[in-house]
Amino acid sequence: MSRYLPARVARLAGPTPLVRRLSAQSVLSAFGDGVFLTGSAVFFTQIVGLSAAQVGLGLTIAGVATFALAVPLGKLSDIYGAKRVWWIASLIEALLYLVWLTIGGLPSFIVMTIGLELVSTASRAARNAYRFDVFPREERVSSNAYFRAARNVGYTLGALLAGVALATNSNDVIRAVPVITAALLLLNALLVSRLPRAAHHVEAETALETALDAALDGPDRRSALRNRGYVAMSIFGGVLATHQVLLNVVIPLWLVEETDAPRVLLAWLFGTNTVMAVALQVAAARGITTVADSLRAQRRGAFFFVLSCGIVLVTHDTVGWVTIALVWLGHVTVTGAELFNSAGEWGLQAELSDPARRGEYQGVSQLGYTLGSVWAPALYTFLAMSWGTPGWIVIAAIVLVAAVLIHPAARAAERHLAEQGITQPA
């Protein structure tokens, strides 16, 4: 039995050597991120000496800076190449984690957080652009499903290792958390640098064509920001992606404050989510290639999102095992929303991005995601905790509206590319 284990693990990591290499990279990257994310609250408060409010302020400022620069950072991949930007940004990110050991006080914390977020944003845009470039059209969504499953494995490993560090209650051990993260991310940067080059699809233009484009339409005729359908699609996609707010914020708060379910159930909920993300993401993404396929996945995700709202809202009045079962089922259905929404999002981004500007389009995707989701933690928490049943209905209605509107937005983005004569390479 044991000799078959490596083959089984390889199959779980992906069907081709390149998918398996990128799955290993995803595990390694998420392992490093997971170590620091799990231990960051203790590190920031006990080692850096910040209050919770100061941590929140620094993260908010960094988020604003990232929002403002997401598109220019994405353009770096189009100018210098996605793989090059990815591995250089990954290297800088790893080294920046070592700088955490020198941070002491709010001003340096804010500067550090902004720098790290900007580098991470450039790395993420380049990574996604590389993945869309390196795989043929029919494999882009399915390969991303393997990578998402792999990242969940990595985050779990990171959380376990950080948990061991936190259990020691030693500040010396906690100081090692960013060092461990830096070491893992340095290995990740090395792995990325050794990946094969991806063909970047740039259509050649003559000097005369370039001059005519500039004279008639301006130098940024093909700018991603001018594809208003894509911008709107990204915003509505951000709304549909607020399943993460339900998953990580609203349902846990609801369980603690509004139900009689034991708090230990939270561990089982997040464990179920991780297992489902690893085991079912590839299945949820199967067969998604076209814009129509991707929109169908978004509809399925919205259905599970709304179903989760309907299940969880009744647990205010249930008791005992009924409450436990329904809260768990609500978490399972919102995980279903996560699986289908992710698959649909990858398909839309792959099909509706200009191949010559994938990095820039990734920047716009992040911009739209932020606009579509930044308000959700405050609003959803208020609606659920203050309004109860009517609040859950409003949350479901917001998602339904986004699910309806993303269809004309995606088709408008598709028409924009067609009008520009832009087609996807095979």
N, C-alpha and C positions, 0 to 999 in steps of 0.2 A: 504493500500500500504506500509506503513512504517514498518509493522511487517515482510514483506517479504524482506526488505532491508538487514538485517544481513545475511540471507541465500544466497542472490545474491552476496554479498561481499565475503562470504566464497567460493562460487563456482569460483569466479574470482581469488581467492588466491590459488586454487588448488583442486584436486579431493579427496585427502586423508588428514587426520589430520597431518601427518608428512610433507607433501608438504606445507600445510598451515602454520605450525610452522616455517619452513625454509623460506617461503615467508615473514612472519612477521619479521624474523631475517634480511632478505635482505632489507626490507624497513627501518628498524631501523639503520642498518649499513650504508646504502647509505644516509639516512637522516643526520647522523653525518658527513660523508665525504662531502656531498653536502654543508653543512653549512660552513665548513672550506675552501673548494675549491672556493666557490663563494667569500668569503671575504679575501682570502689569499693574493691577490695582494695588497690590501689596508693595511692589517696587516703587511706584510713584509716591505713595503715602509714607512708607516706612524708610525708604532709602533716599529718595529725592527730597522728601519732607514737604509735600504739597497736601493741601486739603482736597476733599472730593470736588468742591466747587471750582477750585483752581484747575484741576485736571479737566473738568468739563469745559471750562473756558478755553483752555489751550486746544483741546480737540475741536471745539467749535470754530475757533480762529483758523486752524489748519484746514478744516472742511471748507471754509469760505475761500481760502487761498487756492485750494485744489479745484473748487468749482470755477473760479475765475480763469484758471490756467489749463483746464482739462484739454481744450481743443489745441492750443499751441503745443502742449506736451505730446499729444497724439501725433501731430504733424512731424515730430522728430523722426518717427519710424518711416514716414514716407520720404524724408530727405536723406537719411543716413542708412536706412535698411532696418527692418524689424528685428532681425536676429542680433545685429550689432547693438542697437539701442537696448534690447532686452538684457543681454548679458552684461553690458557696462552698467546699466541701471541696477541690475541685481547685485553686481559687485559693490557699487557705491552703497546700496541699501545695507548689505552685510557689514560693511565697515562702519556705517553710521550707528549700528547697534552698539559698537564698542564705545562710541562717544557718550552713550547714556551713563557710563561710569563717571563721567566728569561733570554731569549736569547737577546743579544745586540751586534751586530757586525758580520762580515763575518765569522771568524773562528768558533765561536760557532754555527752559522747558518749551516755551512757545516757539522759539527759533528752531529748536531741534525737531519739534513735532511738525512744523511746517515743512522743513527740509525733507524729513522722512516721508511725509505724505506726498510731496511733489515727486520724489524719486519713485515711490511706489506706484503712483499714477502713470508715470512714463513707462515703467516696467510692465504694468498690467496692459496698457494699450498696445505696447509692442508685442507682448506675449500673444494677445488675441489676434493681432494682425498677422503674426507669424503662423499661427495655427490655421487661419483661413487661407493663407498663401500656400502652405506646404502640402495641404491635402486636396485631393480632387473633390469636385463639387459634391458628389454623392456620399463622401465620408466626413464632411465637415461637422455635421451635427452629431453623428454617432461617435466620432472621436472625442468631441468635447464632453460627451456623457461619461466616457471612461475617465477623463481627467477630473471631472467633478466628483465621481465616486472615489478616485484616488485621493483627492484633496480631503475628503471626509475621513479617510483612513489616517492621513497625515495629521489632521487637527486632533483626532482622537489620541494618537501617540504623543503629540505635544502636550495635550491636557494631562495625560497620565504622568509624563515626566515632570511637568511643572507641579502636579499635585504631590509628587514625592518630595520635591524641593520645598514646597510650602509646608508640608507636614513636619519638617524638621524644626520649624519656628526659629531658624537661625538667619540673621541678617547677612552673614557671610555667604551662606548658600544662596539666598535670594539675589545677592550681587552677581552670582554666577549665571543667573537666568539670561541676561542680554549677551553674555559671552557664549553660552550654549547656542543661542539663536544665531549669533554672528557666525559661529563655526559651521552650523548647518547651512546657512545661506551662502557662505563662501563655497561650500561644496556644490550647492545649487547653481551658483554662477559659473563654476567650472563645467558642470554638466551642460548648462545652456550654451556655453561657448563652443562645445564640441558637437552640437547638433548640426545636421546638414543644412546647407544654405537653402533658402526658399526663393523661388522665382517671384520677383515683384513685378506685377503686371502693369507696366507703364506704356501707354500708347505713344509712339513716336509722332511728333508733329514737325512739319517743316517750319523754317523761319517765317515764311509768308503766312502759314496758318496761325502761328503764334501771334504775329502782328495783327492779323485780322480779328482774332479772338479778343485781344486787348482793346482794339479800337471799337468793336461792336458791342462787346458784352462786359468789358472790364477784365482785369487780370485774375479775378477769383470767380470766373463763370462757373467752375465746377466745384466750388467750395461746398463742403458738407453742410455748412450753415445755410446755404441757399436752397438746399433740398428741404423745404418746409415740411413736406410729408414725413420725411425721416425724423426731423426734430420732433414733430407731434407724435409720431409712432413711439419714439424713445420716451417721451413723457408719459404716454398712456401705458407703455411697458413698465415704467417705474411704478405707476399706480398698481398694476397687476402684481408687481414684485413685492408689494407691501405684505404679502403673506409672511415675510420674515418678521415683520412687526408683530403680527398675530402670534407667530410661533415663539418668538423670544421675549416679548414684552407683555402683550395683552393677556394671552391665555394664562401664563404663569401668575400675573397679578390677579386675574379673575379667580384662579384656583385658590390663592391664598386668602383673598379678601371676601369673596362672594359665595364660596362653596364650603361644604364640610369635608372635602377631600383632604387626606393627609398630605403634608408638604413633601414627604419623601416621594410622592408620586411624580414630582418634577424630574427627578433623576431618571425615572422610567420613561417619561415623555421624551426627554432629550436623547436617551439611549435608543428608543424606537425610531426617532427621526434619523439618527446617524445610520442605523442598520438599514432602514428603507432607502436612504440616499445612496448607500454603497451597493445595495442589492438590486434596486429597481430603476436607477437612473438610466442605464443603458436600454432597458426595455421601454421606458417612457419615450426615449428619443428615437426608437427604431422606426424607419420608414419616412423620417422627416427630411425632405430635400427641397421642396418648392415653397414659394410664399403661401400657397393654399394649405400645404401640410402644416406650416408653422402657425398659421392663423387657427387652424383646427386644434392644434395643441394649446394655444392660448385660450380658446373657448373651453377646452376640457379643464385647464387650470382654474379658470374663473368659476366653473361649475363646482369644483371641489372647494374653492375658497368660500363660496356662498353656502355650500352644504355645511362646512365647518362652523360658520356663523350660526346657522340654524340649530346645529346640535349643541353648541356650547351655551347658547343663550338660555336653554331650558334647565341647565344644571343649577341655576340659582334656587330652584324649588325642589330639587331631588335630594335624596339622602342616601348615605351609605354606599354600598357597592354599585348602585345605579349611577350615582354621581361619578364614581371612579371610572366606570366603564364608559360613560358618555364623554367625560373630559378626555380620556385616552383616545376614544374614537374621533373626537374633534381634532385632536393633534394629528392623528393618522390622516384625516382628510385634508388638513391644511398642508401636510407634507406632500400629499398628492398634488395639491396646487403648486407647490415648489417644484416638483419633478417635471410636470408638463409645462409650466411657465418657463422654466430654464431652457427646455428643449425648443420651445417656440421662439424664445428670444435669440438663441444661437442661429436658428434657421433664418429669421428675419434679418439679423445683422449680416450673415454671410451672403444672402441673396440681394440685399438692398444697399450694400456698400459699393462705392466706386472702387474697383480693384486697384487703381493707381493711388487711392487715398484711403486705404484701409485704416491706417493709424489715425488720420483726422476724423474719420467716421466713428472710430472707437472713442475718441474724445467727445464727440457729440453724443454718443450713446451714454457716456458717463454723465454728461451735462443733463440730458433728458431724464436719466434715472434719478439724479439728485432732485430735480424739479418735481418729479412725480412721486417722490417718497419722503423728502425731508420733513414734511409736515405731519406725516402719519403717526409717529410715536405719540406726540402730544394729542392730536385729534382723536385717534382711535382709543387711546386710554381714557380720555374725557368721555367720549360717547359710551363706551362699554361700562365704565365704573360709575358714571353719574346718571346716565339715562337708562341703563339696563337694557331691557328688551328692545325699545325703540332705537337705542343706540346701535345695537347689533344689526338691526334692519337697515339703518343708515349706512353702516360700514359695507354691508352686502350690496346696497344700491350703488355706492361709489364704485365698487368693483365691477358691477354689471355695466354701468355707464362706460367705464374704461374699456371693457371687453367689446362693447359695441363700437366705440369710436376708433379703436385701433385698426379696424378693418379698412375704413376709407383712408385713414392716414397711411397705412402700408401700401394701398393701391396708388395713392398720390405719389409716394416715394418711388414706386415702380415706374409710374408714368414719367417722372422727372428724369430718371436714368435713361428711359427709352428716348425721350426728347433730346438728350445729350448724346445719343448714339452709344451709350455705355452698355456693354454686355458682360456677363460673367464668364471667365475662362472655364473650360471643362475641368 
